[in-house]
Amino acid sequence: MNDKLKQYIRLNGGVLGGTLLFLQSMDIELVHFKEETIQVFTDMLLSFVPLALVAYGIKKFNIKLQVKKAGIQNGNERG
């Protein structure tokens, strides 16, 4: 997985954690906004990224096969 993408996901988790600490400092408690839920959200995003990359790769491969099957190469039709 792309390291830059992992960094962005962890950055979002850090922003959510910072927001949680800020709200707690103002005595605002959100029931569903806890450190555990932020960690689970970050883990969920990290697990979906490889799935999305595989799906994108399959899509690109299928397009390549369709182009090859149609006899189109370098923008010129052959047939």
C-alpha positions as CSV (number, residue, x, y, z in Angstrom):
1,M,0.0,0.0,0.0
2,N,1.2,3.5,-0.7
3,D,3.0,5.0,2.3
4,K,1.7,8.5,1.5
5,L,-1.9,7.2,1.6
6,K,-1.3,5.5,5.0
7,Q,0.1,8.9,6.3
8,Y,-3.1,10.7,5.2
9,I,-5.3,8.1,6.9
10,R,-3.3,8.4,10.1
11,L,-3.4,12.2,9.8
12,N,-7.2,12.0,9.7
13,G,-7.2,9.8,12.8
14,G,-5.0,12.3,14.5
15,V,-7.2,15.2,13.6
16,L,-10.2,13.3,15.0
17,G,-8.3,12.6,18.2
18,G,-7.3,16.2,18.5
19,T,-10.9,17.3,18.0
20,L,-11.9,14.8,20.7
21,L,-9.4,16.3,23.2
22,F,-10.5,19.8,22.4
23,L,-14.1,19.0,23.0
24,Q,-13.3,17.3,26.2
25,S,-11.4,20.3,27.4
26,M,-14.6,22.3,27.0
27,D,-16.5,19.7,29.0
28,I,-18.4,18.5,25.9
29,E,-18.8,14.7,25.9
30,L,-20.0,12.9,22.8
31,V,-21.1,9.4,23.5
32,H,-20.1,7.9,20.1
33,F,-16.9,9.9,19.7
34,K,-14.3,8.2,21.8
35,E,-10.6,7.2,21.3
36,E,-11.7,3.6,20.6
37,T,-14.1,4.6,17.9
38,I,-11.5,6.9,16.3
39,Q,-9.0,4.0,16.3
40,V,-11.5,1.6,14.8
41,F,-12.4,4.2,12.1
42,T,-8.7,4.6,11.2
43,D,-8.2,0.8,11.1
44,M,-11.3,0.4,8.9
45,L,-9.9,3.0,6.4
46,L,-6.6,1.2,6.4
47,S,-8.3,-2.1,5.6
48,F,-10.4,-0.7,2.8
49,V,-7.5,0.9,0.9
50,P,-6.0,-2.4,-0.3
51,L,-9.4,-3.6,-1.3
52,A,-9.9,-0.4,-3.4
53,L,-6.5,-0.7,-5.0
54,V,-7.1,-4.3,-6.0
55,A,-10.5,-3.4,-7.4
56,Y,-8.9,-0.6,-9.4
57,G,-6.2,-3.0,-10.7
58,I,-8.8,-5.5,-11.8
59,K,-10.8,-2.7,-13.6
60,K,-7.6,-1.6,-15.4
61,F,-6.8,-5.2,-16.4
62,N,-10.3,-5.8,-17.7
63,I,-10.1,-2.6,-19.8
64,K,-6.8,-3.7,-21.2
65,L,-8.3,-7.1,-22.1
66,Q,-11.3,-5.4,-23.8
67,V,-9.0,-3.1,-25.8
68,K,-6.9,-6.1,-26.9
69,K,-9.9,-8.1,-27.8
70,A,-11.4,-5.3,-29.9
71,G,-8.1,-5.1,-31.8
72,I,-7.5,-1.5,-30.8
73,Q,-3.9,-0.6,-30.3
74,N,-2.3,2.9,-29.8
75,G,-5.6,4.6,-30.6
76,N,-5.9,3.0,-34.0
77,E,-8.7,0.5,-34.8
78,R,-7.7,-2.7,-36.5
79,G,-10.2,-5.2,-37.3
